[in-house]
Amino acid sequence: MQAEDRPAAAATARGCVQAIDRYVPGKPAEEVAREYGIEDVLKLASNENPLGASPRATEALREGLADLHVYPDGSGYRLKRAIADHYRVRPEQVTLGNGSNDSLELVARVWLEPGTNAVFSDHAFAVYGLATQAAGAEAKVVPARPADDPVMPFGADTAAMAAAIDENTRVVFLANPNNPTGTWVEAADLRELLDAVPEHVIAVLDEAYTEYVEDSSFPDGLELTAHYPNLVVTRTFSKIYGLASLRVGFTVSDPAIASLLDRVRHPFNVNALALRAAEAALEDLAFVNESRRVNAAGLAQWQQAAAERGWRTVPSRANFVTVITPFPAAFVFERMLREGVIVRPLGGDEDCGGLSTALRITVGTRDQNERAIAALERALGQLADEDRHAD
């Protein structure tokens, strides 16, 4: 739409909103099928559970279909109780969200406004910046660890994040493990960061992928809420529980903080089917354990394939692997679409902090991983051939 064709009211929208580059989700499989004429499309772009949804959750959905005409419980009483029992927290600490995206935006809505800022790392989840910008606040993006860092390449530099906090900081965002890199922060570094966050500043620990971590020494944000009253931990049912389409997540925080989040939460922000399914999924330990096993095997499969082919990957404890290629990410992405495999390109034409050639690829089943590895190998081979012919 040309500027002269826009309604006059569009020009009077808040400047911070007009400046937002909207979030672009992973490319749908149906769209790739239409564009490329491919029937069997494999989507490994959005970190969905390759095993599907929790069977217990699916059964709960069937039972709830008879009540589609009834509004959901706006308080989410049963699910909040179930979360509290499962994670050994108090119900009054739990705030339900329409996915963890909603939870992150609730934090921004309560604590951010013009003249304030939020601190987060480069290569962090895109919603941190979007929520900050929509609130009219400043995003203080801290450079991540360099690509050649011997400990955690592309990982969050927690010491630098702590140093970036100033008198106008109201929120510090950190994902552990991080999306889109898969990197993580060890317990000692996390505690040092939380100790450095002033008591009047909210620390958000985004643990969307923490259920995939098998290391018992990995920090548990829910346990840390007992020691840090300004800590808000976000979790989701979209990943290991396989309920991405239902959009249900939650936060755990001090009851006074949870009460503030609840005041700006939209009524009925979690639908009745999602409430039922999430409650049932919490009890499906067999499904969670199998999902974790398949993911661990898949990560090992990708690491072996990368080592054999000389590909560089970023260390990951999530359900995806980031592969750094020799070519712009958009080029490799398009070649893989022709193979019927959808991945997530991380960089554009800019340097993107060393990730302009990187792809984020969801870990699938063994067969799915084999197909994606082969597609990536062919895509890189084709681009290399074209480069040689161009020379």
ZIKA-V586009 format. One record per residue. N is the residue number from 1. OMEGA is omega in radians with two decimals (none if undefined). Layout:
N&OMEGA / N&OMEGA
//
This chain:
1&3.10 / 2&-3.10 / 3&-3.11 / 4&3.14 / 5&-3.09 / 6&3.03 / 7&-3.12 / 8&-3.11 / 9&3.13 / 10&-3.12 / 11&-3.12 / 12&3.04 / 13&-3.14 / 14&-3.09 / 15&-3.13 / 16&3.11 / 17&3.12 / 18&-3.09 / 19&-3.08 / 20&2.92 / 21&-2.99 / 22&3.13 / 23&3.13 / 24&-3.12 / 25&3.10 / 26&-3.09 / 27&-3.13 / 28&3.13 / 29&-3.12 / 30&-3.14 / 31&3.11 / 32&3.12 / 33&3.13 / 34&-3.02 / 35&-3.02 / 36&3.12 / 37&-3.11 / 38&-3.11 / 39&-3.05 / 40&-3.10 / 41&3.12 / 42&-3.14 / 43&3.07 / 44&-3.03 / 45&-2.96 / 46&3.06 / 47&3.08 / 48&-3.12 / 49&-3.10 / 50&3.12 / 51&-3.13 / 52&-3.12 / 53&3.02 / 54&3.11 / 55&3.11 / 56&3.09 / 57&3.12 / 58&3.11 / 59&3.11 / 60&3.10 / 61&3.14 / 62&-3.12 / 63&-3.10 / 64&-3.07 / 65&-3.12 / 66&-3.07 / 67&-3.10 / 68&-3.12 / 69&-3.05 / 70&3.08 / 71&3.09 / 72&3.02 / 73&-3.07 / 74&3.13 / 75&-3.10 / 76&-2.99 / 77&-3.05 / 78&-3.12 / 79&3.11 / 80&3.08 / 81&-3.13 / 82&3.10 / 83&-3.14 / 84&3.13 / 85&-3.06 / 86&-3.04 / 87&3.08 / 88&3.00 / 89&3.14 / 90&3.14 / 91&-3.12 / 92&3.03 / 93&-2.98 / 94&3.00 / 95&-3.10 / 96&3.13 / 97&3.07 / 98&-2.94 / 99&3.14 / 100&3.02 / 101&3.12 / 102&3.14 / 103&3.13 / 104&3.14 / 105&3.06 / 106&3.11 / 107&-3.14 / 108&-3.10 / 109&-3.10 / 110&-2.95 / 111&-3.06 / 112&3.10 / 113&3.10 / 114&-3.11 / 115&3.08 / 116&3.11 / 117&3.02 / 118&-3.13 / 119&3.02 / 120&-3.05 / 121&2.89 / 122&-3.08 / 123&3.12 / 124&3.13 / 125&-3.02 / 126&-3.07 / 127&3.10 / 128&3.14 / 129&-3.12 / 130&-3.14 / 131&3.11 / 132&-3.12 / 133&-3.14 / 134&3.11 / 135&-3.13 / 136&-3.12 / 137&3.13 / 138&3.03 / 139&3.07 / 140&-3.07 / 141&-3.07 / 142&3.12 / 143&3.10 / 144&3.04 / 145&-3.07 / 146&-3.11 / 147&-3.13 / 148&3.12 / 149&-3.07 / 150&-3.08 / 151&-3.05 / 152&3.13 / 153&-3.13 / 154&-3.13 / 155&3.13 / 156&3.06 / 157&-3.01 / 158&3.09 / 159&3.10 / 160&3.08 / 161&3.12 / 162&-3.13 / 163&-3.11 / 164&-3.14 / 165&3.11 / 166&-3.06 / 167&-3.14 / 168&-3.14 / 169&3.10 / 170&-3.12 / 171&2.97 / 172&3.14 / 173&3.03 / 174&3.05 / 175&3.13 / 176&-0.09 / 177&-3.05 / 178&2.97 / 179&0.42 / 180&-3.03 / 181&-3.06 / 182&3.13 / 183&-3.06 / 184&3.12 / 185&3.14 / 186&-3.02 / 187&-3.09 / 188&3.13 / 189&3.13 / 190&3.14 / 191&3.10 / 192&3.10 / 193&-3.13 / 194&3.08 / 195&-3.09 / 196&-3.14 / 197&3.14 / 198&-3.06 / 199&-3.11 / 200&3.14 / 201&3.12 / 202&3.02 / 203&3.14 / 204&3.08 / 205&-3.06 / 206&-3.07 / 207&-3.11 / 208&-3.03 / 209&-3.00 / 210&-3.13 / 211&3.14 / 212&-3.08 / 213&-3.11 / 214&-3.10 / 215&-3.10 / 216&3.14 / 217&-3.13 / 218&-3.07 / 219&3.10 / 220&-3.09 / 221&-3.12 / 222&3.07 / 223&-3.10 / 224&-3.14 / 225&3.11 / 226&-3.08 / 227&-3.09 / 228&-3.10 / 229&-3.14 / 230&-3.10 / 231&3.02 / 232&3.13 / 233&3.10 / 234&3.07 / 235&-3.12 / 236&3.00 / 237&-3.05 / 238&-2.96 / 239&-3.00 / 240&3.12 / 241&3.04 / 242&-3.10 / 243&-3.04 / 244&-3.07 / 245&-3.09 / 246&3.10 / 247&3.08 / 248&3.09 / 249&3.14 / 250&3.00 / 251&3.00 / 252&-3.10 / 253&3.02 / 254&-3.11 / 255&3.12 / 256&3.08 / 257&3.13 / 258&3.13 / 259&3.11 / 260&3.11 / 261&-3.11 / 262&-3.12 / 263&-3.13 / 264&3.10 / 265&3.12 / 266&3.07 / 267&3.11 / 268&-3.11 / 269&3.02 / 270&-3.04 / 271&-3.02 / 272&3.13 / 273&3.11 / 274&3.10 / 275&-3.14 / 276&-3.06 / 277&-3.12 / 278&3.12 / 279&3.13 / 280&-3.10 / 281&3.14 / 282&-3.10 / 283&-3.04 / 284&-3.08 / 285&-3.14 / 286&3.13 / 287&3.13 / 288&-3.13 / 289&3.12 / 290&3.10 / 291&3.13 / 292&3.14 / 293&-3.14 / 294&-3.13 / 295&3.13 / 296&3.10 / 297&3.13 / 298&3.08 / 299&3.11 / 300&3.12 / 301&3.12 / 302&3.14 / 303&3.11 / 304&-3.14 / 305&-3.14 / 306&3.14 / 307&-3.13 / 308&-3.06 / 309&3.13 / 310&3.09 / 311&3.07 / 312&3.07 / 313&3.07 / 314&3.11 / 315&-3.06 / 316&2.97 / 317&3.13 / 318&3.12 / 319&3.09 / 320&3.10 / 321&3.09 / 322&-3.11 / 323&3.10 / 324&-3.04 / 325&3.10 / 326&-3.01 / 327&3.07 / 328&-3.04 / 329&-3.11 / 330&3.14 / 331&-3.12 / 332&3.11 / 333&-3.11 / 334&3.11 / 335&3.12 / 336&3.04 / 337&3.11 / 338&3.09 / 339&-3.12 / 340&3.14 / 341&-3.13 / 342&3.05 / 343&-3.08 / 344&3.06 / 345&-3.08 / 346&-3.05 / 347&3.04 / 348&-3.12 / 349&-3.12 / 350&-3.08 / 351&3.08 / 352&3.08 / 353&3.13 / 354&-3.12 / 355&-3.12 / 356&3.12 / 357&-3.00 / 358&3.03 / 359&2.99 / 360&-3.05 / 361&3.12 / 362&3.05 / 363&3.13 / 364&3.01 / 365&-3.12 / 366&-3.14 / 367&3.12 / 368&3.11 / 369&3.12 / 370&3.13 / 371&-3.13 / 372&3.12 / 373&3.13 / 374&3.14 / 375&3.12 / 376&3.13 / 377&3.12 / 378&-3.13 / 379&3.14 / 380&3.11 / 381&3.12 / 382&-3.14 / 383&3.10 / 384&3.10 / 385&3.13 / 386&3.11 / 387&-3.12 / 388&3.14 / 389&3.13 / 390&3.11 / 391&none
//
